[in-house]
Amino acid sequence: MIISLHAGAQTMGGSWYGKADVVLDGTFNNYLTELVIKQKGNKVEGIFGYYFRNGYQSFYVKGTYDPQTRQVSIPDIPVVFYKANSIDGVTCNMSFEGTLRISKVGSFVRGAFSSDSKYKYTCPELRVLFSQDSLVQQDSVINNGMAKRLWQPSVEDVIVVDDSDGPDIKNAVTSAGLSRPNVASPTMDTKSLTNRFKSRQTIITNELKVASDSVRISFYDNGDIDGDSISVFLNGNPVIEKQVISAKALTVYVKLDPTKEFNDLSMFAENLGRIPPNTALMVVYDGETPQEVFLTSNLSQNGSVRIRRKPTPKK
């Protein structure tokens, strides 16, 4: 989903996929879940995402892994209520506990998502068997064949489109209930924001190569959730204005300018939160291998990434 990580024989690092089922009698919607994490000692961190009914959500998560018992624990994961009518319904705060199993046929993590005991009837246990994918596949296909990874923007996502965008993108905007007012418009406030962006030094920290002419970009606060607020610029123009970043993804879908040799995506710090500087994990999806970048910005510098299109293969 996010990054290609290869797991060693006894490690949790990697990409995991599984179907989480409600532990109740009856038939209910299940959750198609993804867990893409990296391990540092007995600590794990990464992205937990899931598909439910009509959409997808993802969160930055942290937890622990005991290599002796092969137990992984990830607390405080918001999961939409199993009877909700949409992905944007009421959520249950759940914790994941699982055990790594390794065999000749592959690596698996069997476990469950559970809520606090006083909510166990309202938010029942979700059991899941994660299978490891040694190579992250395209953003359009779940490797184990459970379902296609058809990303649909949720209400919180910001869609950047213009009149030249094709029907697929415009249909995605319509299906998510979004409208053009979500997109930055050239108001006096936007002009002031652009002037403040230009007054700071922009530091190119990474260069990414992508295959698609459009990319989906998600921002997470990868440190302590301390109220960091950002604006995002594409080629000097604001596409997200004054949004707080947290463990839940702040997502924008942008069409790259094909007339440019490269496109610059920059993060502008609106504040420094409680713990300076303003830091974020940025994940870029282009339909191939997702790429992650850690960006830092402060009140004098903008963190920026340069995006280039891969050459079109010759026939």
Helices and strands as residue ranges (DSSP letters): E 14-22, E 31-40, E 43-52, E 55-66, E 71-80, E 91-103, E 106-115, G 117-119, E 126-133, E 158-159, H 167-175, G 180-182, H 188-199, E 201-210, E 214-220, E 229-234, E 237-244, E 250-255, E 263-269, E 278-285, E 291-297, E 301-309
